[in-house]
Amino acid sequence: MQTNFSLVQLANPQIAEADKILRACVHCGFCTATCPTYVLLGDELDSPRGRIYLIKDMLENDRPASREVVKHIDRCLSCLSCMTTCPSGVHYMHLVDHARDHIEKTYKRPLHDRAIRAMLAHVLTNRSLFRLAAVGGWLARPFAGVFAAIGLTRIAAMVRLTPASIPAPASDRGRMVSPATGVRRGRVALLGGCVGPVLRPSTNEAAIRTLNRHGIEVVIAEGEGCCGSLTHHMGREEQAFAQAKGTIDAWTAELEREPLDAILVTVSGCGTTIKDYGHMFRNDPAYADKAARISALARDVSEYLATLDLARATVQPLNVAYHAACSLQHGQKIVHAPKELLSKLGFVVKDVDEGHLCCGSAGTYNILQPAIALRLRDRKVGNIEKLQPDVIAAGNIGCMTQIASGTTIPVVHTVELIDWATGGPIPEPLARIEGINPGGASAG
């Protein structure tokens, strides 16, 4: 693609990066076939190619974002399916992130839109506030239909996404160390996170048990908090970078205390952002090296477990529909490890039709774009239910929550099944189902 940025514009590192990305695009349109919003809506401007043209025009002319541009950029899920499809290696993720930053700085949204975005950015990334909001959502669940009927569709979406029960608070005592069982064979840090500990603390608990059982010491670093992913993809760069810096500092301090083999993440959306810290902070002299070091150590939990010799216990060979989270398969290019781990441990893993398409979660997307998100969820659930699985496994809390809101099939994190199959307790959603033997006690 030909670009026409001035030399003054190209002196800006962000514009120079955008120019490089835009020039890589050859207009082929392969991305349209795998873009969820284009598949649903059929509008060229709701495809990656169409959005690239909009971004190019906006940045080249150095003008504020228009209402039309905002509409189509907001509809992008950042699922990154286009990056998997693109034969030219166009780094759409960095381009759309820059566009969102530009929108946030140059476009004044309607008051109600600004209010809900500010609320999401501050509540979802604060564990205490989010727990209060989740309890409120749980109490309001019976009124979701009323909210939708009076036009409060985003409030209705938030309420519908609230789990039927809120787990007890996870332990939050600053720095925590879970020692390895037996001889220590490794040492890792685990991202505690913000959303996961409220909606599904069992995920990190399962990861810690599995790692400890196989000789890996696990530490949650003091001062570690939100990774900045949610706010980064909302274009709120100042907040996102501040959150990321806090987490980088916490892990750097832990590294200085004692080396780490890896930094593990059980939420793939967070993992994609953490692996990109090196790029995000490349122009920050104070953080460039530290951020690159953290990115180099970051691993999805399934990615790391695939390097271990896991001890198999006796569990039922359940049929598992594996949902490939976009941030895992497209963002991190981790496709085979989760399925291979489950298969080796005795589960019957089934691929879901249209597995490349997003479920509609996408961070805050299922709240900010509820109509499109609901259509994507129903399409995903329909493809899953055709398999008639015993359980659905996924590697991202957002996907788990989104899919669970549309089906009665139990949804668990991949690591919860791995934990069970290597001697841990049966995942709680499965324990409630008649006919499933808890198993998992006798390692073989």
LINDACOR-V12736 format. One line per field, one symbol per residue. ss: DSSP state (2 for helix, 1 for strand, 0 for the rest). Layout:
BEGIN
ss: ???
END
This chain:
BEGIN
ss: 000000222200222222222222000002222202222220022202222222222222000000222222220000002222200000022222222222222200002222222222222000222222222222222222222220002222222220000000000000011100000001111100000222202222222222222001111100000000222200002222222222222222222220000111100222222200222200000002222222222111222220000000100000111100022222200000222222220001111000000000000022220222222222222222200000111100222222220000001112222222200000022220000000000010
END
